Amino acid sequence: MQKVKDIRVYLKSCLAAQYPDAELRGFNNWILEYLFGYSSTDALLNADKPLSAKNSLDLDAIIDQLKQEKPVQQILGYSWFYGHKFLINKFVLIPRPETEELVDWILKDVPNNKTILDVGTGSGCIPIALSLNSSAKVASLDVSRKALLQAKINAKTLKASVHFIEADVLTIDGLNQLDFYDIIVSNPPYVLESDKKLMAKNVLDNEPHIALFVPNNDALKFYYAIADIASKRLNPNGFLYFEIHENFGAATLDMLKAKGFTALELRKDLQGKDRMVKAVWKS
Protein backbone atom coordinates (compact mmCIF):
# COMPACT_ATOMS: atom_id res chain seq x y z
CA MET A 1 0.00 0.00 0.00
CA GLN A 2 1.30 3.43 -0.94
CA LYS A 3 2.07 5.92 1.81
CA VAL A 4 2.38 9.69 1.79
CA LYS A 5 6.18 9.42 1.55
CA ASP A 6 5.85 7.29 -1.59
CA ILE A 7 4.02 9.91 -3.66
CA ARG A 8 7.12 11.80 -4.75
CA VAL A 9 8.90 8.61 -5.87
CA TYR A 10 5.78 7.49 -7.70
CA LEU A 11 5.50 10.84 -9.48
CA LYS A 12 9.10 10.57 -10.60
CA SER A 13 8.64 7.05 -11.89
CA CYS A 14 5.65 8.16 -13.96
CA LEU A 15 6.70 11.61 -15.13
CA ALA A 16 10.50 11.95 -15.07
CA ALA A 17 10.68 11.61 -18.84
CA GLN A 18 8.51 14.73 -19.26
CA TYR A 19 9.31 17.01 -16.34
CA PRO A 20 12.49 18.15 -14.53
CA ASP A 21 12.95 17.22 -10.89
CA ALA A 22 12.21 20.73 -9.62
CA GLU A 23 8.81 20.69 -11.33
CA LEU A 24 8.08 17.22 -9.95
CA ARG A 25 8.78 18.53 -6.45
CA GLY A 26 6.26 21.28 -7.11
CA PHE A 27 3.67 18.74 -8.29
CA ASN A 28 4.29 16.75 -5.13
CA ASN A 29 3.57 19.79 -2.96
CA TRP A 30 0.39 20.60 -4.90
CA ILE A 31 -0.85 17.02 -4.63
CA LEU A 32 -0.13 16.78 -0.90
CA GLU A 33 -2.12 19.95 -0.34
CA TYR A 34 -4.96 18.83 -2.60
CA LEU A 35 -5.31 15.28 -1.23
CA PHE A 36 -4.63 15.92 2.45
CA GLY A 37 -4.35 19.66 3.07
CA TYR A 38 -0.70 19.07 3.99
CA SER A 39 2.16 21.52 4.00
CA SER A 40 5.68 20.18 3.45
CA THR A 41 6.09 19.93 7.24
CA ASP A 42 2.77 18.12 7.60
CA ALA A 43 3.90 15.64 4.95
CA LEU A 44 7.05 14.82 6.92
CA LEU A 45 5.09 14.33 10.11
CA ASN A 46 2.61 12.08 8.33
CA ALA A 47 5.07 10.32 6.02
CA ASP A 48 3.82 6.84 6.93
CA LYS A 49 0.13 7.59 6.54
CA PRO A 50 -1.32 5.12 4.01
CA LEU A 51 -3.20 6.35 0.98
CA SER A 52 -6.84 5.34 0.82
CA ALA A 53 -8.23 3.70 -2.29
CA LYS A 54 -9.74 7.04 -3.26
CA ASN A 55 -6.42 8.83 -2.69
CA SER A 56 -4.72 6.39 -5.05
CA LEU A 57 -7.38 6.81 -7.72
CA ASP A 58 -7.20 10.61 -7.44
CA LEU A 59 -3.41 10.49 -7.65
CA ASP A 60 -3.48 8.37 -10.80
CA ALA A 61 -6.08 10.66 -12.38
CA ILE A 62 -3.85 13.67 -11.69
CA ILE A 63 -0.82 11.91 -13.15
CA ASP A 64 -2.74 10.94 -16.29
CA GLN A 65 -3.57 14.60 -16.89
CA LEU A 66 -0.01 15.70 -16.14
CA LYS A 67 1.13 13.25 -18.81
CA GLN A 68 -1.06 15.22 -21.21
CA GLU A 69 0.79 18.37 -20.04
CA LYS A 70 -2.22 19.99 -18.47
CA PRO A 71 -1.23 22.60 -15.84
CA VAL A 72 -1.47 21.19 -12.33
CA GLN A 73 -3.51 24.21 -11.22
CA GLN A 74 -6.15 23.50 -13.84
CA ILE A 75 -6.20 19.82 -12.92
CA LEU A 76 -6.85 20.68 -9.28
CA GLY A 77 -9.12 23.62 -10.13
CA TYR A 78 -7.41 26.32 -8.11
CA SER A 79 -4.31 28.46 -7.74
CA TRP A 80 -2.90 30.58 -4.94
CA PHE A 81 -2.50 34.32 -5.40
CA TYR A 82 -1.46 36.84 -2.75
CA GLY A 83 -2.32 34.37 0.01
CA HIS A 84 -5.77 33.51 -1.29
CA LYS A 85 -7.08 30.44 -3.12
CA PHE A 86 -8.62 31.32 -6.49
CA LEU A 87 -10.78 28.86 -8.37
CA ILE A 88 -9.76 28.67 -12.02
CA ASN A 89 -10.85 27.03 -15.25
CA LYS A 90 -9.84 27.02 -18.92
CA PHE A 91 -11.44 30.43 -19.51
CA VAL A 92 -9.02 32.35 -17.27
CA LEU A 93 -5.26 32.65 -17.00
CA ILE A 94 -3.54 30.94 -14.12
CA PRO A 95 -2.43 33.76 -11.78
CA ARG A 96 1.33 34.38 -11.96
CA PRO A 97 3.81 35.47 -9.25
CA GLU A 98 4.79 38.48 -11.37
CA THR A 99 1.26 39.80 -11.07
CA GLU A 100 1.50 39.45 -7.28
CA GLU A 101 4.41 41.89 -7.48
CA LEU A 102 2.21 44.37 -9.32
CA VAL A 103 -0.50 44.08 -6.66
CA ASP A 104 2.13 44.48 -3.95
CA TRP A 105 3.40 47.68 -5.57
CA ILE A 106 -0.09 49.18 -5.60
CA LEU A 107 -0.79 48.19 -2.00
CA LYS A 108 2.51 49.69 -0.83
CA ASP A 109 1.43 52.94 -2.47
CA VAL A 110 -1.46 52.87 0.03
CA PRO A 111 -4.66 52.80 -2.03
CA ASN A 112 -6.93 53.06 1.03
CA ASN A 113 -10.16 54.97 0.41
CA LYS A 114 -9.31 55.21 -3.29
CA THR A 115 -11.38 54.08 -6.26
CA ILE A 116 -9.71 51.43 -8.42
CA LEU A 117 -10.51 49.96 -11.84
CA ASP A 118 -8.87 46.72 -12.97
CA VAL A 119 -8.99 46.10 -16.72
CA GLY A 120 -9.02 42.47 -17.88
CA THR A 121 -10.00 40.67 -14.70
CA GLY A 122 -9.65 37.01 -15.70
CA SER A 123 -9.93 35.02 -12.47
CA GLY A 124 -10.39 38.27 -10.55
CA CYS A 125 -7.06 37.89 -8.79
CA ILE A 126 -5.96 41.54 -9.07
CA PRO A 127 -9.17 43.32 -8.00
CA ILE A 128 -10.02 40.77 -5.32
CA ALA A 129 -6.53 40.94 -3.79
CA LEU A 130 -6.71 44.75 -3.81
CA SER A 131 -10.16 44.72 -2.23
CA LEU A 132 -9.22 42.23 0.48
CA ASN A 133 -6.06 44.08 1.43
CA SER A 134 -7.23 47.70 1.42
CA SER A 135 -10.26 49.89 1.98
CA ALA A 136 -10.39 50.82 -1.71
CA LYS A 137 -13.60 50.71 -3.71
CA VAL A 138 -12.77 48.32 -6.54
CA ALA A 139 -14.32 47.71 -9.97
CA SER A 140 -13.12 45.36 -12.68
CA LEU A 141 -13.99 44.65 -16.29
CA ASP A 142 -13.46 41.92 -18.84
CA VAL A 143 -14.71 41.24 -22.34
CA SER A 144 -15.19 37.54 -21.56
CA ARG A 145 -18.49 36.65 -19.91
CA LYS A 146 -17.09 33.26 -18.90
CA ALA A 147 -14.09 34.87 -17.22
CA LEU A 148 -16.36 37.30 -15.39
CA LEU A 149 -18.46 34.42 -14.11
CA GLN A 150 -15.37 32.80 -12.61
CA ALA A 151 -14.22 36.12 -11.14
CA LYS A 152 -17.61 36.65 -9.53
CA ILE A 153 -17.47 33.17 -8.00
CA ASN A 154 -14.05 33.95 -6.54
CA ALA A 155 -15.22 37.30 -5.16
CA LYS A 156 -18.19 35.65 -3.48
CA THR A 157 -16.10 32.77 -2.12
CA LEU A 158 -13.43 35.10 -0.74
CA LYS A 159 -15.98 37.67 0.47
CA ALA A 160 -14.46 40.49 -1.57
CA SER A 161 -16.42 43.54 -2.64
CA VAL A 162 -15.80 44.07 -6.35
CA HIS A 163 -18.10 45.57 -8.98
CA PHE A 164 -17.74 43.62 -12.24
CA ILE A 165 -18.36 45.09 -15.68
CA GLU A 166 -18.65 43.27 -19.00
CA ALA A 167 -17.06 45.55 -21.58
CA ASP A 168 -14.55 45.68 -24.43
CA VAL A 169 -11.84 48.30 -23.95
CA LEU A 170 -11.29 48.40 -27.71
CA THR A 171 -14.76 49.89 -28.29
CA ILE A 172 -16.46 53.08 -27.18
CA ASP A 173 -18.97 51.00 -25.19
CA GLY A 174 -16.15 50.05 -22.85
CA LEU A 175 -15.66 53.69 -21.93
CA ASN A 176 -19.32 54.56 -21.58
CA GLN A 177 -19.84 52.01 -18.78
CA LEU A 178 -17.07 53.42 -16.61
CA ASP A 179 -16.98 55.85 -13.70
CA PHE A 180 -13.99 57.96 -12.63
CA TYR A 181 -11.13 56.38 -10.69
CA ASP A 182 -8.05 57.22 -8.65
CA ILE A 183 -6.19 54.15 -9.89
CA ILE A 184 -6.43 52.05 -13.05
CA VAL A 185 -4.48 48.79 -13.26
CA SER A 186 -4.18 46.21 -15.99
CA ASN A 187 -2.34 43.06 -16.94
CA PRO A 188 -3.53 42.98 -20.56
CA PRO A 189 -2.59 40.54 -23.33
CA TYR A 190 1.01 41.21 -24.37
CA VAL A 191 2.57 37.99 -25.69
CA LEU A 192 3.44 38.27 -29.39
CA GLU A 193 1.97 35.75 -31.80
CA SER A 194 5.52 34.93 -32.86
CA ASP A 195 6.34 33.89 -29.29
CA LYS A 196 3.98 30.92 -29.50
CA LYS A 197 6.77 28.72 -30.79
CA LEU A 198 8.76 29.44 -27.62
CA MET A 199 5.95 28.73 -25.16
CA ALA A 200 5.32 25.55 -23.21
CA LYS A 201 2.67 23.22 -24.57
CA ASN A 202 0.76 23.27 -21.27
CA VAL A 203 0.20 27.02 -21.66
CA LEU A 204 -0.62 26.98 -25.37
CA ASP A 205 -3.08 24.12 -25.11
CA ASN A 206 -4.82 25.04 -21.88
CA GLU A 207 -4.94 28.79 -21.29
CA PRO A 208 -7.17 31.29 -23.16
CA HIS A 209 -5.38 32.81 -26.14
CA ILE A 210 -7.64 35.87 -25.96
CA ALA A 211 -5.94 36.74 -22.66
CA LEU A 212 -2.41 36.09 -23.90
CA PHE A 213 -1.64 37.09 -27.46
CA VAL A 214 -1.38 40.24 -29.54
CA PRO A 215 -0.37 40.68 -33.20
CA ASN A 216 3.34 41.10 -33.90
CA ASN A 217 2.63 44.39 -35.68
CA ASP A 218 0.45 45.80 -32.88
CA ALA A 219 2.13 44.68 -29.66
CA LEU A 220 0.82 47.56 -27.53
CA LYS A 221 -2.75 47.63 -28.85
CA PHE A 222 -4.30 47.11 -25.42
CA TYR A 223 -1.87 49.52 -23.73
CA TYR A 224 -2.84 52.30 -26.15
CA ALA A 225 -6.55 51.60 -25.60
CA ILE A 226 -6.28 51.45 -21.81
CA ALA A 227 -4.08 54.56 -21.69
CA ASP A 228 -6.72 56.40 -23.72
CA ILE A 229 -9.40 55.26 -21.27
CA ALA A 230 -7.19 56.30 -18.34
CA SER A 231 -6.76 59.77 -19.83
CA LYS A 232 -10.55 60.15 -19.77
CA ARG A 233 -11.47 58.26 -16.59
CA LEU A 234 -8.60 58.90 -14.16
CA ASN A 235 -9.09 61.62 -11.59
CA PRO A 236 -6.42 64.36 -11.54
CA ASN A 237 -3.15 62.96 -10.17
CA GLY A 238 -4.53 59.45 -10.65
CA PHE A 239 -2.26 56.45 -11.18
CA LEU A 240 -2.02 53.98 -14.04
CA TYR A 241 -0.27 50.64 -13.43
CA PHE A 242 0.58 48.07 -16.10
CA GLU A 243 2.13 44.64 -16.17
CA ILE A 244 4.17 44.57 -19.38
CA HIS A 245 6.13 42.40 -21.79
CA GLU A 246 9.78 42.40 -20.72
CA ASN A 247 10.89 43.63 -24.17
CA PHE A 248 8.51 46.60 -24.37
CA GLY A 249 9.31 48.64 -21.28
CA ALA A 250 10.84 51.56 -23.17
CA ALA A 251 8.10 51.50 -25.84
CA THR A 252 5.41 51.55 -23.16
CA LEU A 253 7.02 54.51 -21.41
CA ASP A 254 7.36 56.39 -24.70
CA MET A 255 3.69 55.79 -25.49
CA LEU A 256 2.56 57.00 -22.06
CA LYS A 257 4.76 60.08 -22.24
CA ALA A 258 3.36 60.94 -25.68
CA LYS A 259 -0.17 60.70 -24.29
CA GLY A 260 0.60 63.17 -21.50
CA PHE A 261 1.33 60.89 -18.54
CA THR A 262 4.06 61.96 -16.14
CA ALA A 263 6.20 60.56 -13.28
CA LEU A 264 6.84 57.43 -15.35
CA GLU A 265 8.42 54.51 -13.52
CA LEU A 266 9.58 51.14 -14.85
CA ARG A 267 10.21 48.29 -12.42
CA LYS A 268 11.81 44.89 -12.76
CA ASP A 269 10.31 41.71 -11.34
CA LEU A 270 12.14 39.29 -9.06
CA GLN A 271 13.62 37.62 -12.15
CA GLY A 272 15.28 40.90 -13.12
CA LYS A 273 12.99 41.48 -16.12
CA ASP A 274 11.24 44.74 -16.94
CA ARG A 275 7.70 43.87 -15.86
CA MET A 276 5.75 46.80 -14.39
CA VAL A 277 5.05 50.42 -15.25
CA LYS A 278 3.50 53.21 -13.21
CA ALA A 279 2.39 56.60 -14.52
CA VAL A 280 0.50 59.65 -13.24
CA TRP A 281 -2.29 61.52 -15.02
CA LYS A 282 -2.04 65.19 -14.05
CA SER A 283 -4.77 66.77 -16.21
Secondary structure, 3 states (H helix, E strand, C coil): CCEHHHHHHHHHHHHCCCCCHHHHHHHHHHHHHHHHCCCHHHHHHCCCCECCHHHHHHHHHHHHHHHCCCCHHHHHCEEEECCEEEECCCCCCCCCHHHHHHHHHHHHCCCCCCEEEEECCCCCHHHHHHHHCCCCEEEEEECCHHHHHHHHHHHHHHCCCEEEEECCCCCHHHHHCCCCEEEEEECCCCEEHHHHHHCCHHHHCCCCHHHCEECHHHCCHHHHHHHHHHHHHEEEEEEEEEECCCCCHHHHHHHHHHCCCEEEEEEECCCCCEEEEEEEECC
